[in-house]
Amino acid sequence: MNQFTAELIGTMFVILLGNGVVANVVLSGTKGESSGWIVITTGWALGVFTGVVIAGPYSGAHLNPAVTIGLAIAGKFDWANAPMFILAQFLGAMLGALLVWLTYKDHFKVTHDPGCKAAVFCTAPAIRNTTSNLIGEMVGTFVLIFVIFYFTNPEMGDKTPFGLGSLGALPVAFLVWGIGLSLGGTTGYAINPARDLGPRIMHALLPIPKKGDGNWGYAWIPVVGPIIGAAIAALLFLYLKN
């Protein structure tokens, strides 16, 4: 296990469980069909928890190009390592999407709505408005990155840090859960370029019957919006720090 592998495998698990819960809710004939937004947001939060548990000790568990870029802008991560991390995140997201398709392959066959099939892979706006959709992704990612900057290690009374092991991944899981519950209703809260674009590419490549076009005209928003939101969060953090 090295940093590249950790980011790849960690992101793969995020997408496997995150897109997996979407498949369970929106595809026809599943045990969780139509179980709703609470199930989706919870599944995503637990997917993030799982990915952070795996990757955290080795790479810091960015699992998201917006996190990598935000940390680099804030001087908390070496820009030279950013391309490697982002490549691993995209490959991991694509692999996770592939595993979701393999798991739910029979349910894709019996689902007639191409929008539901696409939703398993990538986000789409509830109301199509380019400006509002871009702002939604910016705000959601801003919250994610800005709060991450203020995560602290737990301390005992004498200010000696103590480890929580895998439970140390809980804060980011709760953060993603909160973003989904409060801010996710407009665009589906991609808040992660790799999470959206990687699986969207897999949607285009995989032999899914009657799958539609993947809404490529919208695809730039869940990429650009999170990057802008991350940059704003990093710059604000730097301003407030001084």
C-alpha positions in Angstrom: 0.0 0.0 0.0 1.4 3.4 -1.0 -0.2 6.8 -1.5 -1.4 6.2 -5.1 -2.9 2.8 -4.2 -4.5 4.1 -1.1 -6.2 6.9 -3.0 -7.3 4.5 -5.7 -8.7 1.9 -3.4 -10.2 4.4 -1.0 -12.0 6.3 -3.8 -13.1 2.9 -5.2 -14.9 2.1 -2.0 -16.5 5.5 -1.7 -18.0 5.1 -5.2 -18.8 1.4 -4.7 -20.9 2.1 -1.6 -22.1 5.6 -2.6 -23.2 4.8 -6.2 -24.2 1.4 -4.9 -26.8 3.0 -2.5 -28.2 5.1 -5.4 -28.5 1.9 -7.5 -30.3 0.2 -4.6 -32.8 3.1 -4.3 -33.5 4.0 -8.0 -33.2 0.8 -10.0 -36.2 -1.4 -10.4 -36.7 -4.6 -8.4 -34.1 -4.0 -5.7 -34.7 -4.6 -2.0 -34.2 -0.9 -1.4 -36.3 0.4 -4.3 -37.8 3.9 -3.6 -36.4 4.0 0.0 -35.5 7.7 -0.4 -33.1 10.5 0.2 -32.2 9.6 3.8 -31.0 6.2 2.6 -28.9 7.7 -0.2 -27.3 10.4 2.0 -26.6 7.8 4.7 -25.1 5.4 2.3 -22.8 8.1 0.8 -21.7 9.1 4.3 -20.8 5.5 5.2 -19.1 5.1 1.9 -16.9 8.1 2.7 -16.2 6.6 6.2 -15.1 3.4 4.6 -12.8 5.0 2.1 -11.2 7.2 4.7 -10.6 4.2 7.0 -8.7 2.5 4.3 -6.7 5.4 2.8 -6.3 7.7 5.8 -3.1 6.1 7.3 -1.3 6.1 3.9 -2.4 9.1 1.9 -4.5 11.2 4.3 -7.6 10.1 2.4 -8.2 13.0 0.0 -10.4 10.8 -2.2 -11.5 13.9 -4.0 -9.6 16.3 -6.4 -11.3 19.2 -4.7 -9.7 18.2 -1.4 -6.3 17.8 -3.0 -6.5 21.1 -4.7 -7.9 22.9 -1.7 -5.1 21.5 0.6 -2.5 22.5 -2.0 -3.8 26.0 -2.3 -3.7 26.3 1.5 -0.1 25.1 1.6 -1.0 21.9 3.4 -0.1 19.6 0.5 2.7 19.5 -2.1 1.5 20.6 -5.6 4.0 18.2 -7.1 2.0 15.2 -5.7 -1.4 16.5 -6.9 -1.5 15.0 -10.3 -0.7 11.5 -8.9 -3.4 11.8 -6.3 -6.0 13.1 -8.8 -5.2 10.3 -11.3 -5.6 7.7 -8.6 -9.0 9.3 -7.5 -10.3 9.2 -11.1 -9.2 5.6 -11.7 -10.7 4.5 -8.3 -14.0 6.2 -9.1 -14.2 4.5 -12.5 -13.4 1.1 -10.9 -16.0 1.6 -8.2 -18.6 2.5 -10.8 -17.7 -0.7 -12.7 -18.2 -2.8 -9.6 -21.6 -1.2 -9.0 -22.7 -2.0 -12.5 -21.5 -5.6 -12.1 -23.4 -5.9 -8.8 -26.7 -4.4 -10.2 -26.4 -5.6 -13.8 -29.7 -7.5 -13.7 -31.5 -4.5 -12.3 -30.2 -2.2 -15.0 -31.9 -4.6 -17.5 -35.3 -4.3 -15.9 -35.1 -0.5 -15.3 -36.8 1.4 -18.1 -36.0 5.0 -17.2 -32.6 6.0 -18.6 -32.5 8.9 -16.1 -32.5 6.4 -13.2 -29.7 4.4 -14.9 -27.6 7.5 -15.3 -28.3 8.6 -11.7 -26.4 5.5 -10.5 -23.3 6.9 -12.1 -23.5 10.7 -12.0 -25.4 13.7 -10.7 -28.1 15.8 -12.4 -29.9 19.0 -11.3 -33.4 18.9 -9.9 -34.0 22.1 -11.7 -31.8 22.9 -14.7 -30.2 26.3 -14.2 -26.6 26.7 -15.0 -25.8 29.5 -12.6 -27.8 28.0 -9.7 -26.4 24.6 -10.3 -22.8 25.9 -10.3 -23.4 27.8 -7.1 -24.9 24.8 -5.5 -21.8 22.7 -6.2 -19.5 25.6 -5.1 -21.3 26.0 -1.8 -21.5 22.3 -1.0 -17.8 21.9 -1.7 -16.9 25.1 0.1 -18.5 23.7 3.3 -16.7 20.4 2.8 -13.2 21.9 2.4 -13.5 24.7 4.9 -14.7 22.5 7.7 -11.9 19.9 6.9 -9.4 22.7 7.6 -10.7 22.9 11.1 -10.7 19.3 12.0 -8.6 18.7 15.1 -7.2 15.7 16.8 -9.0 14.8 20.1 -7.1 15.6 23.3 -7.1 14.4 26.8 -7.1 16.8 29.8 -3.4 17.3 29.7 -3.5 18.2 25.9 -2.0 14.9 25.0 -3.5 13.7 21.7 -5.0 10.2 21.7 -5.9 8.0 18.7 -9.3 6.9 17.8 -8.2 4.4 15.2 -10.8 4.0 12.5 -13.3 6.1 14.4 -11.1 9.1 13.3 -12.9 8.8 10.0 -16.3 9.7 11.6 -16.0 13.5 11.4 -15.7 13.6 7.6 -18.5 11.0 7.3 -20.8 13.2 9.4 -19.8 16.3 7.4 -20.6 14.6 4.0 -23.9 13.3 5.5 -24.8 16.9 6.7 -24.0 18.4 3.3 -26.2 15.8 1.6 -29.1 16.3 3.9 -29.0 20.1 3.9 -27.5 21.1 0.5 -27.8 18.0 -1.7 -31.3 18.5 -3.0 -30.5 20.9 -5.8 -27.8 19.0 -7.8 -27.2 15.7 -6.0 -24.1 17.2 -4.2 -21.3 15.7 -6.3 -18.8 18.0 -4.4 -16.1 15.8 -6.0 -15.0 16.0 -9.7 -13.7 12.4 -9.7 -17.0 11.1 -8.1 -19.0 12.5 -11.0 -16.8 12.5 -14.1 -15.2 9.1 -13.6 -18.5 7.2 -13.3 -20.0 9.3 -16.0 -17.3 8.1 -18.3 -18.0 4.5 -17.2 -21.7 5.1 -18.0 -20.7 6.0 -21.5 -18.4 2.9 -21.9 -20.5 0.2 -20.3 -23.0 -1.9 -22.3 -26.1 -0.7 -20.4 -29.3 -1.2 -22.5 -31.2 1.9 -23.4 -29.0 4.1 -21.1 -29.4 7.5 -22.8 -26.7 10.1 -23.4 -25.4 10.7 -19.9 -26.3 14.4 -19.9 -22.8 15.5 -21.0 -23.9 19.1 -21.4 -24.1 19.3 -17.6 -20.9 17.3 -16.9 -18.6 20.3 -16.5 -20.6 21.8 -13.5 -19.8 19.0 -11.0 -16.1 19.4 -12.0 -15.7 23.1 -12.1 -18.0 24.0 -9.3 -16.2 21.9 -6.7 -12.8 23.2 -7.7 -14.0 26.8 -7.4 -15.6 26.1 -4.0 -12.4 24.4 -2.8 -10.3 27.3 -3.9 -12.6 29.8 -2.1 -12.5 27.8 1.1 -8.7 27.6 1.0 -8.3 31.3 0.3 -10.7 32.2 3.1 -8.8 29.8 5.5 -5.5 31.5 4.6 -7.0 35.0 5.1 -8.5 34.1 8.5 -5.3 32.4 9.6 -3.3 35.6 9.2 
